[in-house]
Amino acid sequence: AKDGSRMSKSKGNGVDPMELMEKYGADAMRYNLLTLITNNQDVKFDANIDKKTHKLIDSPRTEQARGFVTKIWNASRFVRMNLEGYEPGAPAAVTPEDAWMLSRLARAVAHATEQLETYAFGDYAREIQSFFWGDVCDWYIELCKSRLLDGAPAERLQVQRNLVFVLDTCMRLLHPVMPFVTESVWDALPASGLDDHSAEFLMVAAWPEPERFAEFVNEKAEKDFELAKRVISCVRSTRARYRLSPRAELDVCVRCGSEDAAVLAGQEGFVRSVGHVGAFVAAADAQKPEGCVSVADGGLEIFVHVGDLVDLAAESARLKKELAKAEKDLAGVERTLANEGFVAKAAPAVIEKKRAQAAELTATIEQLKAQISDFA
């Protein structure tokens, strides 16, 4: 049970799987169970049971899993609604987001295959959701919309081929954990260009082999795109924090290392288009312009110009609050590392993770102090 006690009829805390399936669906129940698996802990299933009737009230995590099922349906529905004029053909990395997506897909295939072969079912279930929901839905499908709606015929056809290929592969990767929704989605898809879709059912279709996808791995494309994503995400979070229009163009200046600055300069068109950014500058010696708010992200300091739209005094107060929290967190990590008993007993990987956390917090504190000094 969710409190760590063993489920039993005598305690009345058992969960009837038929009730779960009736309320949330078999795929959601199956997926939620797999995400709870770890290598060294008992599974704690979160479900609220009526103490009198012993009937299921709700299961929040299974509800979240059902939301993932809905996400799969919605993503596949969007792709299928935009396949007019589609002809099977091979995927191709025409744009930076294409190269990034195909490389990320190849890595997802390799990771999922290894995790299933080593019985790491919990890691497999959690990582495949993160990949599909985050990389495929929140980024790639969104970035493809403009080419689907306004692109030239050849451009539209290629993005259709890429989307079908990505969705087809994802359904194969997801099938072991969500067999019913993936079977239905896959059955409605056309041939992807690298597969003739001749299998009668997805359950007997070929598994994506990592060797076949290795040609799509592109470390530079991933690194460059992830850097641009970080800038765009910071701009979006700034808009959300201050309730600014998502369509209003905001000038952006980034202070970063010279290597990252060169990469971002090459991605200027992409950042401006996707992030709805006006003027864009990235340089190692960039200075914070007047009327900007600062966002720290690792080695990046991103200055977003908001003019008179934001109360900069309130922004200074927010940064001071973040600084206090970061300093408190760092003190806690340093106390742990100074504990001789912890260092003697903890695994080397755990100790290294704590040290990395301390280094990251130290860098964040330095950046926050620098940002606060800009308001002085």
C-alpha positions in Angstrom: 0.0 0.0 0.0 1.0 3.6 -0.3 2.0 3.7 3.5 4.4 0.8 3.0 2.2 -1.8 4.6 1.5 -5.1 2.9 -1.8 -5.3 1.0 -4.1 -8.0 2.4 -7.8 -8.8 2.5 -7.8 -8.9 6.3 -6.6 -5.3 6.5 -9.0 -4.2 3.8 -6.3 -2.2 2.0 -6.1 -4.3 -1.2 -6.8 -2.8 -4.6 -9.0 -4.7 -7.1 -7.3 -4.4 -10.5 -10.7 -4.7 -12.2 -11.8 -1.5 -10.4 -8.6 0.3 -11.5 -9.1 -0.8 -15.1 -12.7 0.2 -15.1 -11.8 3.7 -13.7 -8.6 4.4 -15.5 -8.1 1.8 -18.2 -5.8 -1.2 -18.5 -2.9 0.7 -20.1 -2.8 3.3 -17.4 -2.8 0.7 -14.7 -0.1 -1.3 -16.4 2.1 1.7 -17.0 1.7 3.1 -13.4 2.7 -0.3 -11.9 5.9 -0.4 -14.1 6.9 3.2 -13.1 6.8 2.2 -9.5 9.5 -0.5 -9.9 12.9 0.2 -8.4 15.9 -2.0 -7.9 15.9 -1.9 -4.1 12.6 -0.9 -2.7 9.1 -2.5 -2.4 6.4 -1.0 -4.7 4.2 1.4 -2.8 1.0 1.6 -4.8 -0.9 4.9 -4.2 -4.6 4.2 -3.9 -7.3 5.5 -1.5 -9.6 2.8 -0.3 -12.9 3.3 1.4 -12.5 1.8 4.9 -16.1 0.7 5.1 -16.7 -0.8 1.7 -13.1 -1.5 0.7 -13.8 0.0 -2.7 -11.4 2.1 -4.7 -11.8 5.9 -4.2 -9.0 7.1 -6.4 -5.4 6.5 -7.4 -3.6 9.8 -8.3 -0.6 8.2 -10.0 -2.9 6.0 -12.1 -4.8 9.1 -13.0 -1.5 10.7 -14.2 -0.8 7.6 -16.2 -4.2 8.0 -17.9 -3.2 11.5 -18.8 -0.2 10.0 -20.6 -2.6 7.7 -22.6 -4.5 10.9 -23.5 -1.3 12.6 -24.6 -0.5 9.6 -26.9 -4.0 9.8 -28.4 -3.8 13.6 -29.0 -0.3 13.4 -30.6 -1.3 10.7 -32.9 -4.6 12.4 -33.8 -2.7 15.6 -34.7 -0.3 13.7 -37.0 -3.0 11.7 -38.7 -5.1 14.8 -39.3 -2.2 16.4 -41.2 -1.3 13.6 -43.6 -3.2 14.8 -46.7 -1.1 14.1 -49.7 1.3 11.9 -47.8 3.5 9.4 -49.7 5.8 7.0 -47.9 9.5 8.0 -47.9 12.6 8.0 -45.8 13.0 10.5 -42.9 15.5 13.2 -43.4 17.2 15.8 -41.2 16.3 19.0 -43.1 16.2 21.4 -40.2 18.1 21.6 -36.8 15.0 20.2 -35.0 14.8 17.3 -37.4 18.5 16.3 -36.8 18.0 16.7 -33.1 14.8 14.6 -33.1 16.1 11.8 -35.1 19.3 11.6 -32.9 17.2 11.7 -29.8 15.0 8.9 -31.2 18.0 6.8 -32.0 19.2 7.2 -28.4 15.7 6.3 -27.1 15.7 3.1 -29.1 19.1 2.1 -27.7 18.1 2.9 -24.1 14.8 1.2 -24.2 16.3 -1.9 -25.8 19.0 -2.1 -23.2 16.6 -1.5 -20.3 14.2 -4.2 -21.4 17.0 -6.7 -22.0 18.3 -6.0 -18.4 14.9 -6.0 -16.8 15.1 -2.4 -15.8 11.4 -2.0 -16.3 10.9 1.0 -14.1 13.6 3.0 -15.8 12.3 2.0 -19.2 8.7 3.2 -18.4 9.8 6.5 -16.8 12.3 7.4 -19.5 10.1 6.5 -22.5 7.4 8.8 -21.1 9.8 11.6 -20.6 11.1 11.2 -24.1 7.7 11.0 -25.8 5.9 13.7 -23.8 8.9 16.1 -23.6 11.0 15.7 -26.8 8.4 14.4 -29.2 5.2 16.2 -28.1 6.2 19.4 -26.4 9.0 20.2 -28.7 9.2 18.4 -32.1 5.5 18.2 -32.9 5.1 21.8 -31.9 8.0 22.9 -34.1 6.6 20.9 -37.1 3.3 22.8 -37.1 4.4 25.8 -39.1 5.9 23.6 -41.8 2.7 21.5 -41.9 0.5 24.5 -42.2 2.6 27.0 -44.3 5.4 25.0 -45.8 5.9 24.3 -49.5 4.6 21.0 -50.8 8.0 19.3 -50.7 8.7 20.7 -47.2 5.3 19.6 -46.0 5.8 16.1 -47.4 9.2 15.6 -45.7 7.9 16.7 -42.3 5.0 14.3 -42.7 7.4 11.5 -43.4 9.5 12.4 -40.3 6.4 12.6 -38.1 5.1 9.2 -39.3 8.5 7.7 -38.8 8.9 9.1 -35.3 5.4 8.2 -34.2 5.6 4.7 -35.7 8.9 4.1 -33.8 7.5 5.5 -30.6 4.5 3.2 -30.7 6.8 0.2 -31.0 8.9 1.4 -28.1 5.8 2.1 -26.0 3.9 -1.1 -26.9 5.3 -3.3 -24.1 4.0 -0.9 -21.4 0.9 0.4 -23.2 -0.2 -2.4 -25.6 -3.8 -1.3 -26.3 -3.5 2.4 -27.1 -0.3 1.8 -29.1 -1.9 -1.1 -31.1 -4.8 1.2 -32.1 -2.6 4.1 -33.0 -0.1 2.0 -35.0 -2.9 0.3 -36.9 -4.1 3.7 -38.2 -0.7 4.8 -39.4 0.5 4.5 -43.0 3.8 2.9 -43.9 6.8 5.0 -42.6 9.2 4.7 -45.5 11.6 2.4 -43.6 8.9 -0.2 -42.9 6.2 -1.5 -45.2 3.7 -1.8 -42.3 2.8 -5.3 -43.5 2.6 -6.9 -40.0 -1.0 -7.8 -39.1 -0.6 -6.4 -35.5 1.9 -4.2 -33.8 2.5 -7.0 -31.2 4.2 -9.0 -34.0 5.8 -6.1 -35.8 9.6 -5.7 -35.8 11.2 -4.1 -32.8 13.3 -1.0 -33.6 16.9 -2.3 -33.6 19.5 0.2 -32.3 22.0 -0.7 -35.0 19.4 0.4 -37.7 19.0 3.8 -36.0 22.7 4.4 -35.3 23.1 6.4 -38.5 20.8 9.1 -37.0 23.0 9.8 -34.0 24.3 13.3 -34.2 25.9 14.6 -31.0 26.6 18.1 -32.4 23.0 18.5 -33.5 21.8 17.5 -30.0 24.2 19.7 -28.2 23.5 22.8 -30.4 19.7 22.3 -30.3 19.7 21.7 -26.5 21.5 25.0 -26.0 19.0 26.8 -28.1 16.2 25.0 -26.2 17.6 26.3 -22.9 17.5 29.9 -24.2 14.0 29.6 -25.6 12.7 27.9 -22.4 14.1 30.7 -20.3 12.4 33.3 -22.5 9.1 31.4 -22.3 9.4 31.1 -18.5 10.0 34.8 -18.3 6.9 35.5 -20.3 4.9 33.1 -18.1 6.2 34.6 -14.8 5.2 38.1 -15.8 2.1 37.2 -17.8 3.5 38.7 -21.0 2.0 37.9 -24.4 3.5 34.7 -25.9 3.5 36.5 -29.3 5.2 39.7 -28.2 8.8 39.9 -29.4 11.3 40.4 -26.6 15.0 41.3 -27.1 17.4 38.8 -25.6 21.1 39.0 -24.7 23.0 36.0 -23.6 26.3 36.0 -21.6 28.1 32.7 -22.0 31.3 31.0 -23.0 32.8 31.8 -26.4 32.1 28.3 -27.7 28.4 28.5 -26.7 28.2 32.0 -28.1 29.3 30.8 -31.5 26.7 27.9 -31.5 23.9 30.3 -30.5 25.0 32.8 -33.2 24.5 30.0 -35.7 21.1 29.3 -34.2 19.9 32.9 -34.2 17.2 32.4 -36.8 15.8 29.4 -35.0 15.8 31.1 -31.6 14.2 34.3 -32.9 11.5 32.4 -34.8 10.5 29.8 -32.2 11.1 32.0 -29.1 9.5 35.1 -30.7 12.6 37.0 -30.0 13.5 40.4 -31.5 17.1 41.4 -31.3 19.4 38.5 -30.2 23.0 38.7 -29.1 25.2 36.0 -27.5 28.7 36.8 -26.4 31.2 36.0 -23.7 31.5 39.7 -22.7 27.9 40.6 -23.1 26.7 43.2 -20.5 23.2 43.4 -19.1 21.2 46.1 -21.0 18.9 48.5 -19.2 15.3 47.3 -18.6 16.2 43.6 -18.5 15.5 40.8 -16.1 18.0 38.0 -15.7 17.6 34.3 -15.8 20.5 32.0 -14.8 20.7 28.6 -16.4 23.9 26.7 -15.8 26.6 28.5 -17.6 24.2 30.8 -19.4 23.1 34.2 -18.1 20.1 35.3 -20.2 18.9 38.9 -20.1 15.4 39.4 -21.4 14.3 43.0 -22.1 10.9 43.7 -20.6 11.1 47.5 -20.5 8.4 49.0 -18.4 6.3 45.9 -18.4 7.9 44.5 -15.2 8.5 45.8 -11.7 12.3 45.5 -11.5 12.2 46.1 -7.8 10.0 43.0 -7.3 12.4 41.1 -9.5 15.3 42.0 -7.2 13.3 40.8 -4.3 12.7 37.5 -6.1 16.4 37.0 -6.8 17.3 37.6 -3.2 14.7 34.9 -2.2 16.2 32.5 -4.7 19.7 33.3 -3.3 18.7 32.6 0.3 17.2 29.2 -0.8 20.3 28.3 -2.8 22.6 29.2 0.1 20.5 27.1 2.5 20.6 24.1 0.1 24.3 24.4 -0.3 24.8 24.5 3.5 22.8 21.3 3.8 24.9 19.5 1.1 28.1 20.7 2.6 27.0 19.4 6.0 26.3 16.0 4.5 29.7 15.9 2.8 31.4 16.9 6.1 29.8 14.0 7.8 32.5 11.3 8.1 30.0 8.6 8.7 28.2 9.4 5.4 31.4 9.6 3.4 32.6 6.2 4.8 29.3 4.3 4.1 27.8 6.0 1.0 28.5 4.6 -2.4 31.1 6.5 -4.5 28.4 7.5 -7.0 26.3 9.0 -4.3 29.2 11.0 -2.9 30.1 12.2 -6.4 26.5 13.3 -7.0 26.5 15.3 -3.8 29.8 17.0 -4.8 28.4 17.8 -8.2 25.3 19.3 -6.6 27.5 21.4 -4.3 29.4 22.7 -7.3 26.2 23.5 -9.2 24.7 25.4 -6.2 27.9 27.3 -5.8 27.8 28.4 -9.4 24.1 29.4 -9.1 24.8 31.4 -6.0 27.6 33.3 -7.8 25.3 34.1 -10.7 22.5 35.2 -8.5 24.7 37.5 -6.5 25.9 39.0 -9.8 22.4 39.5 -11.0 21.3 41.1 -7.7 24.2 43.5 -8.0 22.8 44.7 -11.3 19.8 46.1 -9.4 21.9 48.1 -6.9 
